[in-house]
Amino acid sequence: MQTTNKNIQVISILTIFFFILFLFFSKRAYSDDLHSVKFEKNNFTKYLEIYEKPKNIQDLYITNQDREKITISKFSNKLTVINIWATWCLPCIEELPALNDFIKSNNTNNKDSNYQFITLSVDIDGAKRVLPFLKKMKIFSFPVYYDPKSELLKELKISRLPTTIFLDLDGGVIASLQGTFTWKLEETYKLLQKIYLN
């Protein structure tokens, strides 16, 4: 019964999220075929792994800019997307502006919403290095956390950057996407649908 309720809750959250996206998406319906072709050419599924069972990482901790420890369990009760990156990673740098624009345009981190997007830097120098870097790039739309020892990546046995992981309502990792993603509206819609409604 509890699992059923969780599934209903996830579907409800995504239905609202996708409806908002649809309102915007429908305005550009004339270009559906073009975007579909581009999406297939990107072939993101090559790097997407959806796990049979959620991976429990709730006891792992990351830090905020004040070096305070925060366990992953903090992000439970919301569908959470975590983009893992570093300032020395060129593909990461190329991806960040698109992710920033998506979050800003769709207000995904509204405090009243049931989903959130955050980023996790694996830079050794943490906030000292990252915050000036993001300021220079004029990227301000998402919370930034830090994992200088890459503990989360090690736990998930992932060695590629950038990597985006997707958490369910219990804070378990249900999927990972290794490599860059466009974060264009239509393609993000399809990606989230594939992961959360698979």
Helices and strands as residue ranges (DSSP letters): H 2-25, G 26-31, H 32-42, G 44-46, E 48-55, E 61-63, E 69-71, G 72-75, E 79-85, H 90-106, E 115-121, H 127-137, E 144-146, H 151-155, E 163-167, E 173-178, H 185-196
